[in-house]
Amino acid sequence: MEDRKRDILKAVVEEFTASAIPVGSQALARERFINLSAATIRTELSELAELGYLAQTHPSSGRIPTDRGYRYFVDFLMIEEAIPSQITSYIGEELRSAPIEAHALAEKVANTVAVVTRNAAIATTPYGAHARIKHVDFVSLEPNDFLLVLLVEGNLIRQQVVQMDQPIGQEMLTRIANKVNLDQFGRGAEEVAVAAAALPAGPEKEILIRLAGALELFGRGVETLVVHDGVRNLLRQPEFAESARLRDVLEILEETNYLSGLLQELVGTSDLQIVIGSENATTQLRACAVVLTTYGPSHRIKGVVGVVGPTRMDYGQIVGRLQAVARVASERMTEIHF
């Protein structure tokens, strides 16, 4: 794109983001491009519209960015915000004193993101395909049932009720747990499965198979907790004045199992993902932008944290503040990692 068109597109995005009012050539000539005539700017706006970067809601109105316009801005023109010191201090104060328990920390992360970005925030508890065992406990419930309590790196706990083929008492469960803690410490799902395959049929083999399954489910993020906060922030945005639009977003935020899978799919292997409007595969999010990043105690164990808001958002500010929260949350998890 020619430099002048880039500058004008950038100005339209920034002005519309700040005001939510379509941007006209007169305003740009008066406030942003005093060396250009309104007629010249009108021509550039028309050409940008023909290229699909801008749209006009009414023949006599100014221009607004399209999803394609926002995408070009994010990919080539966005400048990440230098975070104000008071925001940095707030993030540090909130998260460095946050609870060490993963679910409570995820809630605090979502709350902090909602406050500093003034949009809706989402966060998952960390998960990872290569999680390693730190400790296990087996607690008898019924003759054939026991509670498997699995602690993995980052102090993340998974609990699962296991039904055995044969009755098993607490004494044997404790003995097997002690042996597992000695032999399987620091191992992942595949290594535990190999160890189980080498054992003769019996309670220890069956328990190791179930333990490997629990690790595998954790690795895939199955039943990963998703929390959200800041929905009230969307009420302040003119894009969500229509109740139908807001209802669509709320429906997605309340479907936590679906949302967990969606977040994992969107973020993929990237540390930053920005999905704008029509790029969302989910119909209910077509009026939104979703900005996602990851946090966690290690490269193996990570959760997703993100922002959901209108496509008319301050992307440079959102990205900077979201990544700042993720960075401090990761540091907090590293501090409690033992």
N, C-alpha and C positions, 0 to 999 in steps of 0.2 A: 504494500500500500504506500502511496506517496506520502511524504512527510506531512504535508498540509492536511490531508485527509485524516491521517493518524492523530494529529493535534486536535482537529475538530471533533473526531469521534471521542477522543479522550475527554474533551471538554463537555460534550453532551452527556456522557456517562456520569461524570462527576457532578454536573449541575442537576441532572435528573435524580441522582442518588440523594443529593442534599435536599431537594425541594419537592420531589414527586410531581412536579409540574413540567409538561412538555416544553422543550427548549426551542426557542425561535432564533432566527438569524439576527434580529435587532438586538436581542439580549446578549448574544455572543459577540457581536460587533462592539457593543457598548462596554461589556465587562471583561471579555477575554481576548479579543482580537482587534485592538484599536487601529491596527495598521491595515486591516482588511475592511472592505465595504460590505454592507449587509447583502447586497446583490451577489457578490462573490461567494459569501458564506452560504447563501441560499442555493447557489449552484452546487456547491460541494455537498450540502445536506441532501439535495436531490439525487446526486450521484451515489452517495453512501446508501440512500434508501434503495436505489436500483440494484445495488450490490447485495442488499439483504441485511445490512448492518443497522439500519434505522427504520422506523415505521412512523406513520402519522395516524393518530386516532381520529382525526377530523380534517377535512380539506383545509380549514383555516387555522388549524392548531400547529404548534411546534412539533418537534420530533422527539421520539423516545427510542432508546436502544431496543433492538430485538435480542433474542437469545444468542443469535450469531454475533451480534455486536458486543454483548457482554463477554462471549467466549474470546473474541479477538482482544478485547481489553484485558482480560485475565491472563491470556497467554503472552501478550506482547507489551502491554502498556501499564499494567498495574505496578504500583510502587508500594511495598509493604510498609505499614505505619511504624514510625519510631514510637514505641509505647510510652505514654506519659508515666512519670515516676510514681504518681499516686495509684495508677492502675497496676504497675509492677508490684508496688508495696501491698496492695489489696490481695493480689493473687498469692503472693508469698505468705501473708498472714493467714489467709483462709486454708491453704493447702498444707503448709508446714506444721500446722496444729491439727490437721485432719485425723480422723480415726484410722487406725492401722488395718482394720478389717476391710476386705476388698469391696464388699457391697456398700458399706458406709462411705468409703473413699469415692466410689463411683458416683454416689449421690452428691457428695461435696463437689466433685469435679463438674458435674452437670449444673449444679447451682451456681458455681463460680463462673462458668462459661456464659450462662444466661445473664448474669449480672453485667459482665464486662463487655458483652457483645450486643446486649439489648435485643436478642432474638431468642427463639426456642433452642434449647440445648439437649443433646442426647449423649449418653455415655454407656458403654458396656463394661462389665467386669473383664479383666484380662483373661486370655486363654492362649493356648499354644500347642502346636503339633508335636513339639519336642520337650514337653514338660517332664521334669524329673521328680521322683519320689523324695520327699524329705522325711515323712513319718506316716505311719498308718495306725489306726486303732480299729478293733473289731468288737462291737458291743452286742451281746446276746439280747434278742427281743422275744422270740418264740423258739420252740424246740428246733424248728428248721430255718428260722430267720435270724439275721443279724444286721446291724448297722455298720456299713463300711465308711469310715471317716478317713479321707485321704488329704494329706497336706503336701502341696507341691511348692516349688521355689516361688518366692514372692509372697509366702504366707497365704496362699490361696487354698481354700478348703472346698472339697467336694464331698457330699454325703449321699449315700445310696443304700437303700434296703436291698439285701441280697437273700434270695431264697435258695437254700441248699437242697440237694436231693435226699440227704439223710440228716437226722437230728444232730446237732452239734452244741456242746456246752461252752460256757464262758471260759473254763479252764483250758480247753483245747484251742479256743479262739485266741486267748492271750498268748499261748505258747507259739502258735503259728504267726501271730502279729510280731512277736519278738524276733522270730527267725526271719520274717520278711524285712523288718527294719534293719537287721544285720546284713542280710544277703542282697537285698534289692535297693538299698539306699543309693540315690543318684541315678537310678535307671529309668528309662522311658518305657512306653507301651510295648514296642517291638522286643526289647530286651527281656521284659517280664514275660511276654508270650513265649519266647524261646526257652526261658527257664521253666515255665509251666510244662512245655512239651517234653522236657527231659525227665519229668517226674512220673512215678508210677501212679495209677489211678488211686484217688483218695481225697480227703478233705483239703489238704494243702494244694494239690494240683487244681482242684475246682476253684479254690479261693484265688489262686494266682491268675487263673483264666478270667475271673470276674474283675480282678484288680486291673489287669491289662485292658479289659473292656472299658472300665471307668476312666483310665488314662486316655484311651482313644476317643471317648466321648468328649472329655475335657479338651483334647487337642482340636477337635472339630468345632468347638464352641457350642455344642449342644446344651440347651438349657442355660446359656449365658444370660445373666441378668442384664436387662436394658432399663435404664432410668431416663426420665426426661424432666425438664424444668423450664420455666420461662414462657409457657404458652400464653400467659397474660401479655407478654411483649408483642405477640402477633396481633392482639386486639388494637394496638396503637398504630398498626400499619394500614394505610388506606387500601392496599391490595386485598386485605382480608375483611373489608367492610361487608362484603357479601357473605352471609352466613354459610352458604353452600361451600365456598372455598375453604373457610375455616374448618368446617365439619370434615371435609376431605382430609385435611392435615391431621386433625385430632384422631380420626379413625386409624390412620397409619401409626401415630404415636402410641395409641392404646393397644395395638396388635403387637405385643412385645416379641412373641416367637417369630412372627414374620419379619419384624423390624430387625431382629438380631441377624437373621440370615441375609437380609437386604444390606445391612451395614457391612457385613463381612464381604459380600459380593462387590459392593461399591468401592471399598477401600483397597481390595485386592492385596497386592504386595507393595503398594505405594505408601509413602509416609504422608502424602498430601493428595487429596482428591477433591476436585470441585466439579459438581454436576449441576448444570444450569437448565432450568425450565424443561423444554421438550427433550433434553438429553436423558431425563429420568424415564426409566422403563416403567415405573409405577405411575399410573394415571393420576392418582390423587396428589402426586408431587409435581405435576407439570407446571403449576404456577409458582413453584419454589426453586430456590437454589439450596443445595446441600453441600456443605464444606466439612470435610472429614480429615482427621489425622489420627495417629496412634500414640499410646502411652503404655508404660509398663516397666517392670523391674529389669528386663533383659531383652535381647533381640529375639529370644525364643518365646517369651510370654508378653503378650500385648493385648490391650483393649482398644476400643475405638471411641473417640470423642468427637463430637461435631456440632454443627449449627444448622438449623433449618429456618429459613426466612424467605422473604420475597426475592425475586431475581434482582430487584432494585436494592441491593445491599452494598455497603462499603467494603468491597472485597479485600482491599489492602489492609484495612483495619481489622476485619474479621480474621484473616489469615494470621496476622501478627499476634493478636491476642489469643487465638485458639492455640497456636503453637507454644505460646508462653505458658499457658495453663498446662498443656501436655508435658512440657519440659519440667515444670515444678512438680507435677504429679508423679512423673517418672522418678525424679530425685527422691520424693517422699517414699515411694515403694522401694527404692534401692536402700534407703536408710533402714527400713524395717526388714530387709531381706537378710535371713540368717541361715 
